[in-house]
Structures are given as C-alpha cells and as structure tokens.
C-alpha cells in the first residue's frame, strides 16, 4: 500500500452485521474507510411496519453507532427516486405482465453499485466495498508486458448458505477491478464473532428477510396495494373450474402456497392465461407441465468473455436452487416465438437470445427470474433473464 496515502474505500453500510464487519475488516487492513448509508424508497403509510428493514430510521441509527465505534465517517445519500423507478416500478410492471422478477439483481446493478461508484469518484477513492458473500480473484493475462492486463473472476462466497454471487452476475470487468468483498472468505458465524470482538452492537442482529421495500415478509399485500387486481377462474389442466383467484400478479409458476383450493390439493401453478385472466393449476406433483427441458434466455451477459458454443455449464435458475448441468447456445432471432421450431445454433447471438437445454427436466422454471452460469469451481461466468 502506498505509504504516502492510504487507499480509500467507499463501503455501502446498511447497518447489518455483514456490511458493518466489511467496514471493520477494511479499517484493520489499513484502508481509509468511508461509509455510505443509502435511503431507499419507502411505501407511503407503511413506516410503522418497517422497523427492521434496511433503510429504516432504526437502521440509520445502527449504522451511525457502528461508524462511531470504528471511527470512520458515515454519509447518507437519498436514492429513493432512482430506486422507485428502477426497482419498485420494474417489480410491479413485471408482476403485472405475468412474470416473476428478481429486484435484488436489478438493485445491485442499477442502484447499490451505481451509486457507490459515483461516490468513489466524488470522494477520490480507490475502491468500493460491500458486505456481499462473494469473492473476486485477479488473474494476470500478460505478466511479461510492461502494462500487465488483469482479468477479474467472480466466485461464490465461502459460506454456501449465504452466498450472494447469484445477484452479482451483471458486474463488469471495469467494476470488479475496483470492488472489494471483505466478508466473502468467511462463514456467517465467523462474521458474527468478528463483529462481537470489534464491539459492534449489530453482532447478533437478525438477517433481513423478504424485499426491502415491503414491510411484510411476502410481497402479496404490497402487490394488492399497488396493482389493480381482477379476480378470475382457477382451472386445472383438463379445463375444470376449481375456484376463483384474487389476481394473476399474486401467483408465480410452480407456486404451492396461497392458492387456497381445498379438498384434492395441494395444487401447483402451471401457467397464467393473461388474456382470459385464468390461473392454471395441477394437483399432480409430477405433472409434465410443471417441468421444462429447455428455456429461452434474454439479456445474457458474460463476466470475462463469451465462450465457444455450444457451452456446457452449471446453471442456477433461482437463488436457492442448486446448480444443474446444462448446455447453452445462441439462436437465430427469427426463430424466437415459434414453439415448434427446432432451434438452429449460431456462432454469434442475435438480440442476446439463447437457449438452455437442461441435462434433465427442471421444475418451476420461472419467466422473469435470473439464470446464472457457474463453473465447476464456483466461478460466476454470466447470466441472463428467463424469457420463457
């Protein structure tokens, strides 16, 4: 480290134990640490129910206590307008269209790291950091050159139960070169122990659950408050009417909880007919309509470089889902929308559309969710959005 000036790092601090320890570890390592607390959008009239959410007044007070103990400055920044537009409105519009979005992926890309990097430039810092459970490794591509080129690889965190690399596949090489994930090489109990040793009052603070912009654990009531719901028929795959749904945005593919059909259940959502406003369900757990052998992806991004196709990899189709083996390849854009078409593999993608063929059928592959690619060693290679 340069003896003339400490390397300065901007740390996103939510007042949780992970980001607090991230700041503490960087301070111990000799960095000039500056904390940033972000104010996200809060749903009007719901403040009383948000006590433990990440941008509440209580959280801001906790962040200040941590900053005082670590003897670092803490600044607050209001990102409510941008958060409402890029995260909340996106979440609502996707649900309205019948898809199941992943707002945490969008928030990391467009809000958290976007604003941290802005603060890095404003404050003439060298790096940004967060409390994400992920790791970055740097590879020298041309070590003999006077100006060596570095490739940055994103890996899963050591704690597989807390790993958050799934949400970070949109990070670019330029960003990864300036990001530090201090807690990525630790497990959660170790992080809590470090927080306790540092005297941080958040060492035993509960992990946040659910979406940060909803007071409830599940988004059902939030959707009811913010979208117009139209009741309609619940039908099985044979065309029998089984009941009435409360509004199609409230349901997601593969869902079992909250359908509220008694008797011959449990039932699973297998589809939504948006034009007819019909929720399609089955009470057969192994119903073929619950499974997909292949899916289409859009907005695919690669962290290092695009591989040679067809490309065999491991794919997570949602956050808590184990990675499964699959083959991915780009397809011709004029074949998209033709369910009977036998997709032709092409060398270069058109419009970023790819097809994923799983080694075995996967249950509840949900449009709108992210599909993230991993190597056998746990490296994040890229990802995209499940189209259909």
C-alpha positions in Angstrom: 0.0 0.0 0.0 1.2 3.5 -0.9 2.9 4.9 2.3 2.1 8.5 1.2 -1.6 8.0 1.2 -3.9 5.2 2.5 -6.0 3.6 -0.2 -9.5 5.0 0.3 -12.6 2.7 0.0 -16.3 3.6 -0.1 -18.3 1.0 1.9 -22.0 0.5 1.4 -23.3 0.2 5.0 -26.9 -1.0 5.6 -26.4 -1.4 9.4 -26.5 -5.2 9.0 -23.7 -7.3 10.6 -22.2 -8.1 7.2 -21.6 -4.6 5.9 -20.5 -3.5 9.3 -17.9 -6.2 9.6 -16.8 -5.4 6.0 -16.0 -1.8 7.1 -14.3 -3.1 10.2 -12.1 -5.5 8.4 -11.0 -2.9 5.8 -10.2 -0.4 8.7 -8.0 -3.1 10.3 -6.3 -3.7 7.0 -5.2 0.0 6.9 -7.7 1.4 4.4 -9.1 4.9 4.7 -12.7 3.8 5.1 -15.8 5.9 4.3 -19.3 4.5 5.0 -22.3 5.3 2.8 -25.8 4.7 4.1 -28.5 4.7 1.3 -32.0 5.8 1.8 -34.3 3.7 -0.5 -37.9 4.3 -1.4 -40.4 3.7 1.4 -44.0 2.9 0.7 -46.2 5.7 2.0 -48.1 4.9 5.1 -46.1 1.8 5.9 -43.4 3.3 8.1 -44.6 1.7 11.3 -44.1 -1.8 9.9 -40.6 -1.2 8.6 -38.6 -1.3 11.9 -36.1 -3.9 10.8 -35.8 -3.0 7.2 -32.5 -1.9 5.7 -33.3 1.7 5.1 -35.4 2.5 8.2 -34.5 5.2 10.8 -33.5 2.4 13.2 -31.1 1.1 10.7 -29.6 4.5 10.1 -29.0 4.9 13.8 -27.4 1.5 14.0 -25.1 2.4 11.1 -24.0 5.6 12.9 -23.2 3.7 16.1 -21.1 1.3 14.1 -19.3 4.1 12.3 -18.6 5.8 15.6 -17.1 2.6 17.1 -15.0 2.1 14.0 -14.0 5.8 14.0 -15.0 6.2 10.3 -17.1 8.9 8.7 -20.6 8.0 7.6 -22.5 9.8 4.9 -26.1 9.3 3.8 -27.4 9.5 0.3 -31.0 9.6 -0.8 -31.6 7.2 -3.8 -35.4 7.0 -3.3 -36.3 8.4 -6.7 -34.0 6.2 -8.6 -34.9 3.1 -6.5 -38.6 3.7 -7.1 -38.1 3.9 -10.9 -35.5 1.2 -11.4 -36.5 -1.3 -8.8 -40.1 -0.9 -7.5 -41.7 0.2 -10.8 -39.9 -2.7 -12.5 -41.0 -5.1 -9.9 -44.7 -4.0 -10.3 -44.6 -3.9 -14.1 -43.1 -7.4 -14.4 -45.7 -8.9 -12.0 -48.5 -7.1 -13.9 -47.2 -8.7 -17.1 -47.3 -12.2 -15.6 -43.6 -12.6 -14.9 -41.7 -13.1 -11.6 -38.9 -10.5 -11.4 -35.8 -10.5 -9.2 -35.5 -7.0 -7.9 -32.3 -7.7 -5.9 -30.4 -8.3 -9.1 -31.6 -5.0 -10.6 -30.9 -3.1 -7.3 -27.3 -4.3 -7.2 -26.7 -3.3 -10.8 -28.6 0.0 -11.1 -28.7 1.3 -7.5 -26.2 0.0 -5.0 -23.0 -0.3 -7.1 -24.0 2.5 -9.4 -24.2 5.0 -6.5 -21.2 3.5 -4.7 -19.0 4.1 -7.8 -20.4 7.7 -8.1 -19.3 8.3 -4.5 -15.9 6.8 -5.2 -15.3 9.3 -8.0 -16.7 12.2 -5.9 -14.6 11.4 -2.9 -11.5 10.5 -4.9 -11.5 7.0 -3.5 -9.7 3.9 -4.9 -12.3 1.2 -4.3 -15.8 0.4 -3.3 -16.9 -2.4 -1.0 -20.0 -4.2 0.3 -21.0 -7.0 2.7 -21.9 -9.4 -0.1 -20.8 -13.0 0.4 -18.8 -13.4 -2.8 -15.1 -13.4 -3.8 -13.0 -11.8 -6.5 -9.8 -13.3 -7.8 -7.4 -11.5 -10.1 -5.5 -13.2 -12.9 -2.6 -11.7 -14.8 -3.0 -12.4 -18.5 0.3 -11.0 -19.9 2.8 -10.9 -17.0 5.8 -10.1 -19.2 4.2 -7.0 -20.6 5.2 -3.5 -19.2 1.5 -2.9 -18.7 0.0 -6.2 -17.5 -3.6 -7.0 -18.2 -5.7 -8.3 -15.4 -8.8 -10.4 -15.7 -11.1 -10.4 -12.6 -13.1 -13.5 -11.8 -16.2 -13.6 -9.6 -16.6 -16.6 -7.3 -19.2 -17.9 -4.8 -18.6 -16.9 -1.2 -17.1 -19.4 1.2 -20.4 -19.7 3.1 -22.6 -21.7 0.6 -25.7 -21.0 2.7 -25.1 -17.2 2.5 -23.5 -17.0 -1.0 -24.8 -13.9 -2.9 -22.9 -14.3 -6.1 -26.2 -15.1 -7.9 -27.2 -11.5 -7.6 -24.0 -10.1 -9.0 -23.6 -11.6 -12.5 -24.1 -8.2 -14.1 -20.8 -6.8 -12.7 -18.3 -5.9 -15.4 -14.6 -6.2 -15.6 -14.2 -2.5 -15.0 -16.3 -2.7 -11.9 -14.7 -5.9 -10.5 -11.3 -4.2 -10.7 -12.5 -1.7 -8.1 -14.7 -3.8 -5.8 -13.7 -5.5 -2.6 -15.9 -8.2 -0.8 -14.2 -8.4 2.6 -16.7 -11.0 4.1 -16.6 -13.4 1.1 -13.9 -15.6 2.6 -15.7 -16.1 5.9 -18.8 -18.0 7.1 -21.6 -16.2 8.8 -20.8 -17.4 12.4 -17.3 -16.1 11.9 -18.6 -12.8 10.8 -20.8 -12.5 13.9 -17.8 -13.4 16.1 -15.7 -10.7 14.4 -18.4 -8.2 15.0 -18.6 -9.1 18.6 -14.8 -8.8 19.0 -15.0 -5.4 17.4 -17.6 -4.4 19.9 -20.3 -3.7 17.2 -23.8 -3.7 18.6 -25.2 -5.4 15.5 -23.3 -8.6 16.1 -26.5 -10.6 16.9 -28.8 -8.6 14.6 -31.2 -10.8 12.6 -30.7 -11.1 8.8 -33.2 -9.1 6.8 -35.9 -11.2 5.1 -38.1 -10.5 2.2 -38.0 -7.5 -0.1 -36.5 -4.3 1.5 -39.3 -2.1 0.1 -42.2 -4.1 1.5 -43.0 -4.2 5.2 -44.2 -7.8 5.0 -42.1 -10.9 4.5 -44.0 -11.8 1.4 -45.0 -9.3 -1.4 -48.6 -10.4 -1.7 -50.1 -7.5 0.3 -47.7 -5.0 -1.4 -48.9 -6.1 -4.8 -52.5 -5.8 -3.7 -51.9 -2.2 -2.5 -50.1 -1.2 -5.7 -51.7 -3.0 -8.6 -55.4 -3.3 -9.6 -56.4 -6.9 -9.1 -59.0 -8.6 -11.2 -60.5 -11.9 -9.9 -60.8 -14.8 -12.3 -61.2 -18.5 -12.7 -58.8 -21.1 -11.4 -58.8 -24.1 -13.7 -57.0 -27.4 -13.9 -55.2 -28.7 -16.9 -58.3 -30.5 -18.0 -60.4 -27.4 -18.1 -62.3 -27.9 -14.9 -63.1 -24.8 -12.8 -61.8 -25.3 -9.3 -62.3 -21.8 -7.7 -61.5 -18.1 -8.0 -58.1 -16.4 -7.9 -57.5 -13.0 -6.4 -55.5 -11.5 -9.3 -52.9 -13.1 -11.6 -49.9 -10.9 -10.4 -50.2 -12.7 -7.0 -49.1 -16.0 -8.4 -45.9 -17.5 -9.8 -45.1 -20.6 -11.8 -44.7 -23.6 -9.5 -46.3 -21.9 -6.5 -48.0 -24.1 -4.0 -48.6 -21.8 -1.1 -51.6 -19.5 -1.0 -53.7 -20.9 -3.9 -56.5 -21.7 -1.4 -58.1 -24.7 -3.1 -59.2 -27.3 -0.6 -60.1 -30.9 -1.0 -58.0 -32.6 -3.6 -54.8 -30.5 -3.2 -52.1 -29.5 -2.8 -52.2 -27.6 -6.1 -49.3 -26.1 -8.1 -49.5 -23.2 -10.6 -48.6 -24.4 -14.1 -49.5 -21.3 -16.1 -51.3 -18.0 -16.4 -53.6 -17.1 -19.3 -53.3 -13.3 -19.2 -55.8 -12.7 -21.9 -58.6 -14.8 -20.3 -57.5 -14.0 -16.8 -57.3 -17.7 -15.8 -54.9 -19.3 -13.4 -53.9 -22.8 -14.4 -53.1 -25.4 -11.7 -52.5 -29.1 -11.2 -52.6 -31.3 -8.2 -50.2 -33.8 -9.8 -46.7 -33.1 -8.4 -45.0 -34.8 -11.3 -47.2 -33.2 -14.0 -45.1 -32.6 -17.1 -46.4 -29.1 -17.4 -44.5 -28.2 -14.2 -41.2 -29.1 -15.8 -39.0 -27.7 -18.6 -36.4 -29.5 -20.6 -35.3 -26.2 -22.2 -35.8 -22.4 -21.8 -35.0 -19.2 -23.6 -32.9 -16.5 -22.0 -32.5 -12.9 -22.9 -30.2 -10.0 -21.8 -27.4 -12.5 -21.4 -24.1 -11.1 -20.1 -20.7 -12.7 -19.6 -18.3 -11.6 -16.9 -15.0 -12.3 -18.7 -15.7 -13.2 -22.3 -18.3 -15.1 -24.3 -17.4 -18.8 -24.5 -17.4 -21.1 -27.6 -20.8 -22.6 -28.3 -22.4 -24.9 -27.6 -21.2 -24.3 -24.0 -21.7 -26.8 -21.2 -22.0 -25.2 -17.8 -23.9 -25.3 -14.5 -27.0 -23.1 -14.1 -28.9 -21.8 -11.2 -32.5 -21.0 -12.3 -33.2 -19.1 -9.0 -31.4 -18.0 -5.9 -31.9 -21.0 -3.6 -31.9 -23.6 -6.4 -28.9 -25.9 -6.7 -26.9 -25.5 -9.9 -27.8 -28.1 -12.6 -25.9 -29.2 -15.6 -27.0 -27.7 -18.9 -25.9 -26.7 -22.4 -26.3 -23.1 -23.6 -26.2 -21.7 -27.2 -27.3 -18.6 -29.1 -30.2 -18.9 -31.6 -31.5 -17.1 -34.6 -33.8 -14.2 -33.7 -36.4 -15.1 -36.4 -37.0 -18.5 -34.6 -38.0 -16.9 -31.4 -41.7 -17.1 -30.7 -42.1 -20.3 -32.7 -42.6 -23.1 -30.1 -42.4 -25.8 -32.7 -39.2 -24.6 -34.3 -36.1 -26.7 -34.0 -33.6 -24.0 -33.0 -30.6 -23.6 -35.1 -27.4 -23.0 -33.2 -25.4 -20.0 -34.4 -21.9 -18.7 -33.7 -22.9 -15.3 -32.5 -26.1 -14.3 -30.7 -28.7 -12.1 -32.2 -30.5 -9.8 -29.8 -28.9 -11.6 -26.9 -31.3 -14.6 -27.2 -30.0 -18.0 -26.0 -31.5 -21.5 -25.5 -30.6 -23.5 -22.4 -31.0 -27.3 -22.6 -31.0 -29.0 -19.2 -29.5 -32.4 -18.7 -32.8 -33.4 -17.1 -36.1 -31.5 -16.8 -36.3 -28.8 -14.2 -39.3 -28.0 -12.1 -40.9 -24.5 -11.9 -38.5 -22.6 -14.3 -40.0 -19.2 -13.9 -40.0 -16.4 -16.5 -38.6 -13.2 -15.2 -36.1 -14.8 -12.8 -32.3 -14.8 -13.5 -30.5 -17.9 -14.7 -26.8 -17.7 -13.6 -24.0 -19.7 -15.0 -21.3 -21.3 -12.8 -18.1 -23.3 -13.4 -17.4 -26.5 -11.5 -15.1 -24.4 -9.2 -17.9 -22.0 -8.3 -16.9 -19.1 -10.6 -19.8 -17.0 -11.9 -19.5 -16.9 -15.7 -22.5 -14.8 -16.5 -26.3 -14.9 -16.6 -29.5 -13.8 -18.2 -33.2 -13.4 -17.7 -35.5 -16.4 -18.3 -37.8 -15.4 -21.2 -40.0 -18.4 -21.5 
